Amino acid sequence: MKRVLVLTSIERAFFSSTIEYQLLEPILEVSKKFQNQGTSATTKFIYLGLVPITFWFSKKNPIKSFKIFKENRKRIKKWLSTNNIETNFIPILFPIRHKDFYLRIPCLILYTITGFPILLCILIWKKINLIHSRNYPATLLSFFAKTALNIPYNFDMRDLYPEKGIEAGTFGKPITHNSWSYRLWKLIEYKLLQEANYIITTSEPFKKYVNLKLKTKNSKLKMIPNCVNTQRFKSDKTKREKIRTKYNLTNKFVLIHSGTFGTEKDIALTCRYFLKWKKLDESNPYGIRNVHFVILCGTKEFLPKIQKILMHEGIKKEDYTLINPLPSEVPDYLLLGDIGLHLESMAIATPYCIAIKDGEYLASGLPVICTTWLHGITPLIEKYQAGIVVTPNIDSAQLELHLLKNYEKLRKGGLKLVNEVLSLPHCVESLYKIYK
């Protein structure tokens, strides 16, 4: 029997829609596919989340949050167990602080020393013979497991971890890239890629990056974009009318931004772009009225900072709605929008990005507006005519007017893009080919 350990590390895996929808749901569907084809006896998936102790509760309300997280762990275990997937959440000591997800050298050493023995015990106890490892810290432990026990691993990269560490301000300044932590992680990255059984990236530019890094075209390199479940995210006219009435947006044209911003300066960039749309008032040929800005932010602690930037950029209170939704509420809240925004300024990891929000916008019937540097998604937006690709700070509204003129065509193009490239079944089929 092939026993596959699905591994995450340094993520609050029991309270993360990203882990749940982009990792666990596809793996569960792959498990179903094995069972439906009568091969369930040959492949078994076991999920392990290595979660730092301080991630098991929140600082502001430790008792209440611990209880909420406990209930969510039970829900996830029950959900996965229906398809014979065993689930384990195990506390680890390091890192202590959430912001230390990007491990600098001292914390990296402590993390490895304390985390690796736990993984080693699980691998021996569960008789694992393959690891599906999500993110760089988890894959580092998998690399040592391969060295110690000769257990191969698949490297599910997700993001460029060293570059994201630069963007987060943890690994040094973006201009120099000269911190010791950054340099060490680039060396580690090369070794993790070199020793991986399969490498999974989320976009074509990301795939090209890996080929250049390894200086060869790797036959075990697979491109699987962030997927969207079209049963969860979909256009629904009745729900749309109801929720837009609730928020008094019935007669407004809504630009919506969902999820986190790439960097803090991207909040200001998006605000300035919204003000450009405010100028396209009743005088434009397509008659949009009352342009409104909706921001969905899942992290409550970020709301004051967002409000401060909105005010600084001159956006009036009556022109925006700021919502802190639960992950399960996001599909309904996206129905508030007419257009989905994914605007990022140029940063060192930006060209490789296909954000989760892109597929969710498109599946909800929203054309997407993205910036030119997002090379992961822009070719798809242009190929399928699913939105527009803009350069910030250009006064011309030619592209925006094109979107308004061809709105229904672009909306349908987005739905086609989802069905042919970004839907959950495509992700599941790609993963199944790796594990069959």
C-alpha positions as CSV (number, residue, x, y, z in Angstrom):
1,M,0.0,0.0,0.0
2,K,1.2,3.5,-0.8
3,R,0.8,5.6,2.3
4,V,1.1,9.3,1.5
5,L,1.6,11.9,4.3
6,V,0.2,15.3,3.4
7,L,2.3,17.7,5.5
8,T,1.9,21.4,6.4
9,S,4.0,23.3,8.8
10,I,3.9,26.7,10.6
11,E,0.4,27.4,9.5
12,R,-2.8,27.5,11.5
13,A,-4.0,24.6,9.5
14,F,-7.2,24.1,11.4
15,F,-8.3,27.7,10.8
16,S,-7.2,28.5,7.3
17,S,-9.5,28.5,4.2
18,T,-6.4,28.4,2.0
19,I,-5.3,25.0,3.5
20,E,-8.8,23.7,3.5
21,Y,-9.8,24.6,0.0
22,Q,-6.4,24.5,-1.8
23,L,-4.9,21.4,-0.2
24,L,-7.3,19.3,1.8
25,E,-10.3,19.5,-0.5
26,P,-8.3,18.5,-3.6
27,I,-6.6,15.7,-1.7
28,L,-10.0,14.5,-0.4
29,E,-11.3,14.4,-4.0
30,V,-8.2,12.5,-5.2
31,S,-8.9,10.0,-2.4
32,K,-12.5,9.7,-3.7
33,K,-11.2,9.1,-7.2
34,F,-9.1,6.2,-6.0
35,Q,-12.0,4.7,-4.2
36,N,-14.4,5.1,-7.2
37,Q,-11.9,3.4,-9.4
38,G,-11.5,0.5,-7.0
39,T,-7.9,1.3,-6.1
40,S,-8.5,2.6,-2.6
41,A,-6.5,-0.4,-1.1
42,T,-3.3,0.8,-2.9
43,T,-3.2,4.4,-1.8
44,K,-4.0,5.9,1.6
45,F,-3.6,9.6,2.6
46,I,-2.8,10.8,6.1
47,Y,-2.8,14.5,6.9
48,L,-0.4,16.1,9.4
49,G,-0.4,19.7,10.5
50,L,2.7,20.8,12.5
51,V,1.3,23.9,14.3
52,P,3.3,26.1,16.6
53,I,1.9,26.1,20.2
54,T,1.2,29.9,20.1
55,F,-1.0,29.3,17.0
56,W,-3.5,27.2,19.0
57,F,-5.1,30.3,20.4
58,S,-5.2,34.1,19.8
59,K,-3.6,36.6,22.2
60,K,-6.7,38.8,22.6
61,N,-9.0,36.0,23.6
62,P,-7.1,32.8,24.3
63,I,-9.8,30.8,26.0
64,K,-12.6,31.6,23.5
65,S,-10.3,31.2,20.5
66,F,-8.9,27.9,21.7
67,K,-12.4,26.5,22.0
68,I,-13.3,27.8,18.5
69,F,-10.1,26.2,17.0
70,K,-10.9,23.0,18.9
71,E,-14.3,22.7,17.3
72,N,-12.8,23.4,13.9
73,R,-10.3,20.7,14.3
74,K,-13.1,18.2,15.1
75,R,-15.0,19.4,12.0
76,I,-12.0,18.9,9.7
77,K,-11.1,15.5,11.2
78,K,-14.7,14.3,10.7
79,W,-14.9,15.8,7.2
80,L,-11.7,14.0,6.1
81,S,-12.4,10.8,7.9
82,T,-15.5,10.2,5.7
83,N,-13.0,9.4,2.9
84,N,-10.6,7.4,5.1
85,I,-8.1,10.3,5.5
86,E,-6.6,10.3,9.0
87,T,-5.9,13.8,10.4
88,N,-3.4,14.8,13.0
89,F,-2.6,18.3,14.4
90,I,0.6,18.3,16.5
91,P,2.0,21.3,18.4
92,I,5.6,22.3,17.8
93,L,7.7,24.7,19.8
94,F,9.1,27.0,17.1
95,P,8.5,29.6,15.8
96,I,6.9,31.3,18.7
97,R,5.6,34.5,16.9
98,H,3.3,34.4,13.9
99,K,5.5,36.9,12.0
100,D,8.4,34.4,12.2
101,F,6.8,32.2,9.5
102,Y,9.7,33.4,7.4
103,L,12.4,31.7,9.4
104,R,15.6,33.6,10.0
105,I,18.7,31.5,10.8
106,P,18.4,31.2,14.7
107,C,14.7,30.3,14.5
108,L,15.3,28.0,11.5
109,I,17.8,26.0,13.6
110,L,15.4,25.7,16.5
111,Y,12.5,24.9,14.3
112,T,14.5,22.1,12.6
113,I,15.9,20.6,15.8
114,T,12.5,20.5,17.5
115,G,10.2,19.7,14.5
116,F,12.2,17.0,12.8
117,P,12.1,14.4,15.6
118,I,8.2,14.7,15.6
119,L,8.0,14.2,11.9
120,L,10.4,11.2,12.1
121,C,8.3,9.5,14.7
122,I,5.1,10.0,12.6
123,L,6.8,8.6,9.5
124,I,7.9,5.5,11.2
125,W,4.7,5.0,13.2
126,K,2.4,5.4,10.2
127,K,4.7,3.5,7.8
128,I,4.8,6.4,5.4
129,N,6.5,5.9,2.0
130,L,5.7,9.3,0.3
131,I,5.3,12.8,1.5
132,H,3.2,15.6,-0.1
133,S,4.9,18.6,1.5
134,R,3.3,22.0,1.3
135,N,5.6,25.1,1.6
136,Y,9.3,25.5,2.2
137,P,9.5,24.9,6.0
138,A,7.6,21.6,5.7
139,T,9.7,20.5,2.8
140,L,12.9,21.2,4.7
141,L,11.8,18.6,7.3
142,S,10.8,16.3,4.4
143,F,14.3,16.7,2.9
144,F,15.9,15.5,6.2
145,A,13.4,12.6,6.3
146,K,14.5,11.6,2.9
147,T,18.1,11.7,4.0
148,A,17.4,9.7,7.2
149,L,14.7,7.2,5.9
150,N,14.9,7.4,2.1
151,I,11.3,8.5,1.9
152,P,10.7,10.6,-1.2
153,Y,8.7,13.9,-1.1
154,N,6.7,16.0,-3.5
155,F,7.4,19.7,-3.1
156,D,4.2,21.8,-3.3
157,M,5.9,25.2,-3.5
158,R,2.9,27.6,-3.4
159,D,5.1,30.8,-3.3
160,L,8.7,31.9,-3.6
161,Y,9.5,31.7,0.1
162,P,12.8,33.6,0.2
163,E,11.4,36.4,-2.0
164,K,8.2,36.6,0.1
165,G,10.5,36.8,3.2
166,I,12.1,39.9,1.6
167,E,8.7,41.4,0.9
168,A,7.6,40.8,4.5
169,G,10.7,42.7,5.7
170,T,12.1,39.6,7.4
171,F,15.0,38.6,5.2
172,G,16.4,42.1,4.5
173,K,15.8,45.0,2.1
174,P,14.3,44.4,-1.3
175,I,17.1,46.2,-3.1
176,T,20.1,44.4,-1.8
177,H,18.9,40.8,-1.1
178,N,22.0,40.4,1.0
179,S,20.8,39.1,4.4
180,W,22.3,35.8,5.5
181,S,18.9,34.3,6.0
182,Y,17.9,35.1,2.4
183,R,21.1,33.6,1.1
184,L,20.8,30.5,3.2
185,W,17.2,29.9,2.0
186,K,18.2,30.3,-1.6
187,L,20.7,27.5,-1.1
188,I,18.1,25.4,0.7
189,E,15.6,26.1,-2.1
190,Y,18.0,24.7,-4.7
191,K,18.6,21.5,-2.6
192,L,14.9,21.0,-1.9
193,L,14.1,21.3,-5.7
194,Q,17.0,19.1,-6.6
195,E,15.9,16.2,-4.3
196,A,12.1,16.4,-4.8
197,N,10.2,13.5,-6.4
198,Y,7.7,16.0,-8.0
199,I,7.7,19.8,-7.9
200,I,4.3,21.5,-8.0
201,T,4.0,25.2,-9.0
202,T,1.0,27.4,-9.5
203,S,1.8,29.3,-12.8
204,E,3.8,29.1,-16.0
205,P,6.3,31.9,-14.9
206,F,6.8,30.0,-11.6
207,K,7.5,26.8,-13.6
208,K,10.0,28.7,-15.8
209,Y,11.7,30.0,-12.6
210,V,12.2,26.4,-11.4
211,N,13.6,25.2,-14.7
212,L,16.1,28.1,-14.7
213,K,17.0,27.4,-11.1
214,L,17.8,23.8,-11.9
215,K,19.3,24.7,-15.3
216,T,17.2,22.0,-17.0
217,K,13.7,21.2,-18.0
218,N,12.4,18.9,-15.3
219,S,10.0,16.2,-16.4
220,K,8.7,15.9,-12.8
221,L,7.7,19.6,-12.7
222,K,3.9,20.1,-12.6
223,M,1.9,23.3,-13.0
224,I,-1.3,23.2,-10.9
225,P,-2.9,26.6,-10.5
226,N,-4.8,27.6,-7.3
227,C,-8.3,26.1,-7.9
228,V,-11.8,27.2,-7.3
229,N,-14.8,25.0,-6.3
230,T,-17.6,26.1,-8.7
231,Q,-20.2,24.6,-6.4
232,R,-19.1,27.0,-3.7
233,F,-18.3,30.1,-5.8
234,K,-20.9,30.8,-8.5
235,S,-23.1,33.5,-9.8
236,D,-26.5,33.5,-8.1
237,K,-28.9,36.3,-9.1
238,T,-31.3,35.8,-6.2
239,K,-28.6,35.8,-3.6
240,R,-26.9,38.8,-5.3
241,E,-30.1,40.9,-5.1
242,K,-30.6,39.9,-1.5
243,I,-27.1,40.7,-0.2
244,R,-26.8,43.9,-2.3
245,T,-30.1,45.1,-0.8
246,K,-28.8,44.3,2.7
247,Y,-25.8,46.6,2.2
248,N,-27.7,49.2,0.2
249,L,-25.7,48.6,-2.9
250,T,-28.6,47.9,-5.3
251,N,-28.1,50.9,-7.5
252,K,-24.3,51.1,-7.3
253,F,-21.5,49.8,-9.4
254,V,-19.2,47.9,-7.1
255,L,-15.4,47.2,-7.4
256,I,-14.5,44.5,-4.9
257,H,-11.2,43.4,-3.4
258,S,-11.1,40.1,-1.5
259,G,-8.4,38.7,0.7
260,T,-5.0,40.1,1.6
261,F,-3.1,42.8,-0.3
262,G,0.3,41.8,-1.7
263,T,2.1,44.5,0.3
264,E,0.9,47.4,2.3
265,K,1.6,49.9,-0.5
266,D,-0.9,47.9,-2.7
267,I,-3.7,49.1,-0.5
268,A,-2.9,52.7,-1.5
269,L,-2.5,51.6,-5.1
270,T,-5.9,50.0,-5.1
271,C,-7.4,53.1,-3.5
272,R,-6.0,55.4,-6.2
273,Y,-7.3,53.1,-8.9
274,F,-10.8,53.2,-7.3
275,L,-10.7,57.0,-7.5
276,K,-10.0,56.7,-11.2
277,W,-13.3,54.9,-11.5
278,K,-15.1,57.5,-9.5
279,K,-14.3,59.9,-12.4
280,L,-16.2,57.6,-14.7
281,D,-19.6,58.9,-13.5
282,E,-22.8,59.5,-15.3
283,S,-21.0,61.4,-18.1
284,N,-19.4,58.2,-19.6
285,P,-21.1,56.5,-22.6
286,Y,-22.1,53.4,-20.6
287,G,-23.8,55.2,-17.7
288,I,-22.4,53.6,-14.6
289,R,-23.7,55.2,-11.4
290,N,-22.4,55.6,-7.9
291,V,-19.2,53.6,-8.0
292,H,-18.6,51.9,-4.7
293,F,-15.6,50.1,-3.2
294,V,-16.0,46.9,-1.1
295,I,-13.1,45.3,0.7
296,L,-13.3,41.8,2.2
297,C,-10.6,41.4,4.8
298,G,-10.5,38.1,6.8
299,T,-8.0,39.4,9.4
300,K,-9.8,41.7,11.8
301,E,-6.6,43.2,13.1
302,F,-5.8,44.7,9.6
303,L,-9.1,46.7,9.4
304,P,-7.9,49.9,11.3
305,K,-4.8,50.1,9.0
306,I,-6.9,49.7,5.9
307,Q,-9.3,52.4,7.1
308,K,-6.4,54.7,7.8
309,I,-5.1,54.3,4.3
310,L,-8.5,54.8,2.8
311,M,-8.9,58.1,4.6
312,H,-5.3,59.2,3.7
313,E,-6.0,58.5,0.0
314,G,-9.2,60.7,0.1
315,I,-11.9,58.0,-0.1
316,K,-15.0,59.1,1.7
317,K,-16.8,56.8,4.2
318,E,-19.9,56.7,2.0
319,D,-17.9,55.4,-0.9
320,Y,-16.6,52.2,0.6
321,T,-17.8,49.2,2.7
322,L,-15.2,47.3,4.8
323,I,-16.2,43.7,5.8
324,N,-14.5,41.1,8.0
325,P,-16.1,37.9,6.7
326,L,-15.7,34.3,7.9
327,P,-14.2,32.1,5.1
328,S,-17.6,30.4,4.6
329,E,-19.2,33.8,4.0
330,V,-16.9,34.9,1.2
331,P,-18.8,33.3,-1.7
332,D,-21.9,35.3,-0.8
333,Y,-20.1,38.5,-0.2
334,L,-18.4,38.3,-3.6
335,L,-21.9,38.6,-5.1
336,L,-21.8,42.3,-3.9
337,G,-19.3,43.1,-6.7
338,D,-19.5,43.9,-10.4
339,I,-15.7,43.7,-10.9
340,G,-12.9,41.9,-9.0
341,L,-9.7,43.8,-8.3
342,H,-6.2,42.2,-8.1
343,L,-3.9,45.1,-8.2
344,E,-0.3,44.7,-7.1
345,S,2.7,47.0,-7.5
346,M,5.9,45.4,-8.8
347,A,7.7,43.3,-6.1
348,I,10.2,40.5,-6.4
349,A,7.6,37.7,-6.2
350,T,4.8,39.5,-8.1
351,P,5.5,38.0,-11.6
352,Y,4.8,34.5,-10.4
353,C,1.5,35.0,-8.8
354,I,-1.9,33.5,-9.5
355,A,-3.9,34.5,-6.5
356,I,-6.7,32.4,-5.0
357,K,-9.0,35.4,-5.4
358,D,-8.6,35.4,-9.2
359,G,-10.5,32.1,-9.6
360,E,-13.1,33.1,-7.0
361,Y,-13.9,36.4,-8.7
362,L,-14.2,34.7,-12.1
363,A,-16.4,31.8,-10.9
364,S,-18.7,34.4,-9.2
365,G,-19.2,36.1,-12.6
366,L,-16.9,39.0,-12.0
367,P,-14.4,40.2,-14.7
368,V,-11.0,40.7,-13.2
369,I,-8.8,43.8,-13.3
370,C,-5.2,43.1,-12.6
371,T,-1.9,44.9,-13.0
372,T,0.7,44.2,-15.8
373,W,3.3,42.7,-13.5
374,L,1.1,39.7,-12.5
375,H,2.6,37.5,-15.2
376,G,1.0,34.4,-13.7
377,I,-2.6,35.4,-14.4
378,T,-2.4,38.2,-17.1
379,P,-1.8,35.8,-20.1
380,L,-4.9,33.9,-19.1
381,I,-7.0,37.1,-18.6
382,E,-6.0,38.2,-22.1
383,K,-6.4,34.8,-23.8
384,Y,-9.9,34.2,-22.4
385,Q,-10.9,37.9,-22.5
386,A,-11.9,37.6,-18.8
387,G,-11.1,41.2,-17.8
388,I,-8.5,43.9,-18.4
389,V,-4.8,44.3,-17.6
390,V,-3.9,47.8,-16.5
391,T,-0.8,49.9,-15.7
392,P,-1.4,51.9,-12.6
393,N,-1.2,55.7,-12.6
394,I,-2.1,56.1,-16.3
395,D,-4.9,58.6,-16.7
396,S,-6.4,57.1,-19.9
397,A,-9.7,55.3,-19.2
398,Q,-9.7,53.5,-22.6
399,L,-9.4,50.0,-21.0
400,E,-12.0,50.7,-18.4
401,L,-14.4,51.9,-21.0
402,H,-13.6,48.7,-23.1
403,L,-14.6,46.6,-20.0
404,L,-17.9,48.4,-19.6
405,K,-18.7,48.1,-23.3
406,N,-17.9,44.4,-23.4
407,Y,-18.9,43.6,-19.8
408,E,-21.1,40.5,-20.5
409,K,-18.5,39.1,-23.0
410,L,-15.7,39.4,-20.4
411,R,-17.9,37.9,-17.7
412,K,-18.5,34.8,-19.9
413,G,-14.8,34.7,-20.8
414,G,-14.0,34.5,-17.1
415,L,-16.4,31.6,-16.5
416,K,-14.9,29.8,-19.5
417,L,-11.4,30.3,-18.0
418,V,-12.5,28.8,-14.7
419,N,-14.1,25.8,-16.4
420,E,-11.1,25.0,-18.6
421,V,-8.2,25.9,-16.3
422,L,-8.9,26.9,-12.7
423,S,-11.7,24.5,-11.6
424,L,-11.3,22.0,-8.8
425,P,-11.7,19.0,-11.1
426,H,-8.7,20.1,-13.2
427,C,-6.6,20.3,-10.0
428,V,-7.8,16.9,-8.8
429,E,-7.0,15.3,-12.1
430,S,-3.5,16.7,-12.1
431,L,-2.9,15.5,-8.5
432,Y,-4.4,12.1,-9.3
433,K,-1.9,11.6,-12.1
434,I,1.0,12.3,-9.7
435,Y,-0.2,9.7,-7.1
436,K,-1.8,6.9,-9.2
